[in-house]
Amino acid sequence: MTTRSSPSRKAHARCAHLKQISPATTPFHAEDFDIIPPEQHLYGCDGEANLLVKLHKQYLTNVVGQLLITDAGERTPADGKVFVVKWNPAISNFTAASIQYRRPNGTIGKLEHVTFSPIDFPTLNP
């Protein structure tokens, strides 16, 4: 018979400072959580407009290793966004910067099923 030990006090202390996040206290409706890798583009789908969209890796070079949260835009208004989130020790809290998705014609749209890839698909104009 094996028994599991409870987490150490040190591990518990590390988790104690985390703040509870709820839909009422966040500016987004999270669909995906990804750690931003180096030298990779971010791709997503806009199914309503039948588009594969790309955020070029040059826009991500200063945020490698940070958390990317995708809001697909499934609430009204349907505005897909990604948020770059990091821990700010100066204020003992998380900070987030958002990048709004806009279609080539300037309208807002949904941003679904994002993934990172080193493959550089060429830009095509719809």
C-alpha positions as CSV (number, residue, x, y, z in Angstrom):
1,M,0.0,0.0,0.0
2,T,1.4,3.4,-0.9
3,T,0.5,6.7,0.6
4,R,0.8,10.1,-0.9
5,S,2.3,12.8,1.2
6,S,0.8,16.3,1.3
7,P,2.5,19.1,-0.5
8,S,5.5,20.6,1.4
9,R,5.1,23.9,3.2
10,K,7.4,25.5,0.7
11,A,5.3,24.5,-2.2
12,H,2.2,25.7,-0.4
13,A,3.8,29.0,0.4
14,R,4.7,29.5,-3.3
15,C,1.0,29.0,-4.3
16,A,-0.4,31.1,-1.5
17,H,0.4,34.4,-3.2
18,L,-1.5,33.6,-6.4
19,K,-4.6,35.7,-6.8
20,Q,-8.0,34.2,-7.8
21,I,-9.0,35.1,-11.3
22,S,-12.7,35.0,-12.3
23,P,-14.6,35.9,-15.4
24,A,-16.0,39.0,-13.6
25,T,-12.5,40.3,-12.9
26,T,-10.8,39.7,-16.2
27,P,-11.1,41.6,-19.4
28,F,-11.2,38.4,-21.5
29,H,-13.0,35.2,-22.1
30,A,-10.0,32.7,-22.3
31,E,-10.0,30.0,-24.9
32,D,-6.3,29.2,-25.2
33,F,-3.2,29.6,-23.0
34,D,0.2,29.4,-24.6
35,I,3.8,30.2,-23.6
36,I,5.3,32.4,-26.3
37,P,8.2,30.5,-27.9
38,P,11.1,32.2,-29.7
39,E,11.2,32.7,-33.4
40,Q,7.7,31.5,-34.2
41,H,4.7,33.1,-35.8
42,L,1.2,32.9,-34.3
43,Y,-1.5,31.6,-36.6
44,G,-5.3,31.5,-36.0
45,C,-8.5,31.0,-37.9
46,D,-11.3,33.4,-38.7
47,G,-13.9,30.9,-39.8
48,E,-16.6,33.5,-40.5
49,A,-14.4,35.3,-43.0
50,N,-12.7,32.0,-44.2
51,L,-9.2,33.4,-43.3
52,L,-6.0,32.0,-41.8
53,V,-4.4,34.9,-40.0
54,K,-0.8,35.4,-38.9
55,L,0.9,37.5,-36.2
56,H,4.4,37.8,-37.4
57,K,7.2,36.7,-35.0
58,Q,8.8,40.1,-35.1
59,Y,5.9,41.4,-33.0
60,L,6.6,38.7,-30.4
61,T,10.4,39.0,-29.9
62,N,10.2,41.1,-26.7
63,V,7.6,38.9,-25.1
64,V,9.2,35.4,-25.5
65,G,8.5,33.2,-22.5
66,Q,5.4,35.2,-21.4
67,L,1.9,33.9,-21.3
68,L,-0.4,34.4,-24.3
69,I,-4.1,34.2,-23.6
70,T,-6.5,34.0,-26.6
71,D,-10.0,35.5,-26.4
72,A,-11.7,34.1,-29.5
73,G,-14.4,36.8,-29.5
74,E,-17.3,34.6,-28.8
75,R,-19.0,37.2,-26.7
76,T,-20.7,40.3,-28.0
77,P,-19.1,42.2,-29.6
78,A,-17.3,39.4,-31.4
79,D,-13.8,40.9,-31.2
80,G,-11.0,38.3,-31.1
81,K,-8.0,39.4,-29.1
82,V,-4.8,38.0,-27.7
83,F,-3.4,39.1,-24.4
84,V,0.3,39.0,-23.4
85,V,0.4,38.4,-19.6
86,K,3.3,38.7,-17.2
87,W,3.9,38.9,-13.5
88,N,4.9,42.4,-12.4
89,P,6.8,42.1,-9.1
90,A,6.7,45.9,-8.6
91,I,3.0,45.8,-8.1
92,S,2.7,42.2,-7.0
93,N,0.1,41.5,-9.7
94,F,-0.2,40.4,-13.3
95,T,-0.2,42.9,-16.2
96,A,-1.7,42.3,-19.6
97,A,-1.3,44.0,-23.0
98,S,-3.9,43.2,-25.7
99,I,-3.6,42.9,-29.4
100,Q,-7.0,43.4,-31.2
101,Y,-7.7,41.2,-34.3
102,R,-9.1,43.1,-37.3
103,R,-9.8,41.7,-40.7
104,P,-8.1,43.2,-43.8
105,N,-11.3,45.3,-44.3
106,G,-11.0,46.8,-40.8
107,T,-14.0,44.9,-39.3
108,I,-13.6,42.9,-36.1
109,G,-13.8,39.2,-36.1
110,K,-13.3,36.0,-34.2
111,L,-9.9,34.4,-33.7
112,E,-10.1,30.7,-33.2
113,H,-7.7,27.8,-32.6
114,V,-4.4,29.7,-32.4
115,T,-1.0,27.9,-32.6
116,F,2.6,28.8,-32.9
117,S,4.8,27.6,-35.8
118,P,8.2,28.3,-37.2
119,I,6.7,27.9,-40.7
120,D,6.4,31.3,-42.5
121,F,3.3,31.1,-44.8
122,P,3.3,33.9,-47.3
123,T,0.7,36.7,-46.9
124,L,-2.1,36.5,-49.3
125,N,-4.6,39.3,-49.9
126,P,-8.3,38.0,-49.9
